[in-house]
Amino acid sequence: MEPRAELRALYQQVDALLAPWTCPASGDCCHFARTGREPYVHAIELDELRRAARAANVPKRKGALAVIADDRRCPMLGEGGRCRVYASRPFGCRTYFCEKVEGPGKLPRAAVAELGRRIADLSERAYPRDPGPRALSRALSNSW
């Protein structure tokens, strides 16, 4: 299977696994300064994100996609706080590793972590010279 297709299949598995859970503060995690956290992306995810951002005409700033303003808002957020690349959002944006998540019980953290390892392995196979995951803001500002 082609690497991007394999990535999308893994994303579908993550989404299906976490379908019973939601976040009432959805979108807060896209403001990195609010949470003090941000997703880390692998090279294959960054490639998928770049393609989606180009297709969605996400504007660049000085040749890069940098976080916006003091709250370090993700540049993928559009008007009204909606993600412009939702279908291609990285693994870290799909998971609920925060205290605000609501659902039918405990999150299946081990199963989610295994899917994360599979994405890391896929990225390593597809991009063997890539140094590994890095913060989304750094990845977008350095390599757009």
ZISUL-V908502 format. One record per residue. N is the residue number from 0. SS is DSSP state (2 for helix, 1 for strand, 0 for the rest). D_FIRST is the distance of its C-alpha to the first C-alpha in Angstrom with 1 decimal. Layout:
n & ss & d_first
N & SS & D_FIRST
N & SS & D_FIRST
//
This chain:
n & ss & d_first
0 & 0 & 0.0
1 & 0 & 3.8
2 & 2 & 6.3
3 & 2 & 8.5
4 & 2 & 6.6
5 & 2 & 6.1
6 & 2 & 9.7
7 & 2 & 10.9
8 & 2 & 10.0
9 & 2 & 12.0
10 & 2 & 14.6
11 & 2 & 15.1
12 & 2 & 15.7
13 & 2 & 18.2
14 & 2 & 19.9
15 & 2 & 20.3
16 & 2 & 21.7
17 & 0 & 24.2
18 & 0 & 25.1
19 & 0 & 28.6
20 & 0 & 29.5
21 & 1 & 30.8
22 & 1 & 32.6
23 & 0 & 36.0
24 & 0 & 36.0
25 & 0 & 32.7
26 & 0 & 32.5
27 & 2 & 34.8
28 & 2 & 32.0
29 & 2 & 31.2
30 & 1 & 34.7
31 & 2 & 34.1
32 & 2 & 37.8
33 & 2 & 38.6
34 & 2 & 36.4
35 & 0 & 36.5
36 & 0 & 32.8
37 & 0 & 29.7
38 & 0 & 25.9
39 & 1 & 24.4
40 & 1 & 21.1
41 & 0 & 18.5
42 & 2 & 17.5
43 & 2 & 14.1
44 & 2 & 16.1
45 & 2 & 18.8
46 & 2 & 16.7
47 & 2 & 15.6
48 & 2 & 19.3
49 & 2 & 20.6
50 & 2 & 18.8
51 & 2 & 20.0
52 & 2 & 23.5
53 & 2 & 23.8
54 & 2 & 23.0
55 & 0 & 25.5
56 & 0 & 28.1
57 & 0 & 28.6
58 & 0 & 31.5
59 & 0 & 31.6
60 & 1 & 34.7
61 & 0 & 35.8
62 & 0 & 32.5
63 & 1 & 30.7
64 & 0 & 29.8
65 & 0 & 32.3
66 & 0 & 33.3
67 & 1 & 36.3
68 & 0 & 39.8
69 & 0 & 41.4
70 & 0 & 39.2
71 & 0 & 36.2
72 & 1 & 34.4
73 & 0 & 30.7
74 & 0 & 30.5
75 & 0 & 27.9
76 & 1 & 30.7
77 & 0 & 32.3
78 & 2 & 35.7
79 & 2 & 36.5
80 & 2 & 34.2
81 & 0 & 31.1
82 & 1 & 27.7
83 & 0 & 26.7
84 & 0 & 22.9
85 & 2 & 22.8
86 & 2 & 19.4
87 & 2 & 17.9
88 & 0 & 20.4
89 & 0 & 19.5
90 & 2 & 19.3
91 & 2 & 23.0
92 & 2 & 24.0
93 & 2 & 22.4
94 & 0 & 24.3
95 & 0 & 28.0
96 & 0 & 29.6
97 & 0 & 33.0
98 & 0 & 36.1
99 & 0 & 36.1
100 & 1 & 33.3
101 & 1 & 34.6
102 & 0 & 33.2
103 & 0 & 33.9
104 & 0 & 34.4
105 & 0 & 32.7
106 & 0 & 29.2
107 & 0 & 26.7
108 & 2 & 26.5
109 & 2 & 25.1
110 & 2 & 22.1
111 & 2 & 21.6
112 & 2 & 22.0
113 & 2 & 19.4
114 & 2 & 16.8
115 & 2 & 18.2
116 & 2 & 17.8
117 & 2 & 14.1
118 & 2 & 13.8
119 & 2 & 16.1
120 & 2 & 14.2
121 & 2 & 11.0
122 & 2 & 13.5
123 & 2 & 15.2
124 & 2 & 12.4
125 & 2 & 11.5
126 & 0 & 15.3
127 & 0 & 17.2
128 & 0 & 20.5
129 & 0 & 20.5
130 & 0 & 23.4
131 & 0 & 21.8
132 & 0 & 22.4
133 & 1 & 25.4
134 & 1 & 27.4
135 & 2 & 26.1
136 & 2 & 29.4
137 & 2 & 29.4
138 & 2 & 25.9
139 & 2 & 26.7
140 & 2 & 30.1
141 & 2 & 29.2
142 & 2 & 26.1
143 & 0 & 26.1
//
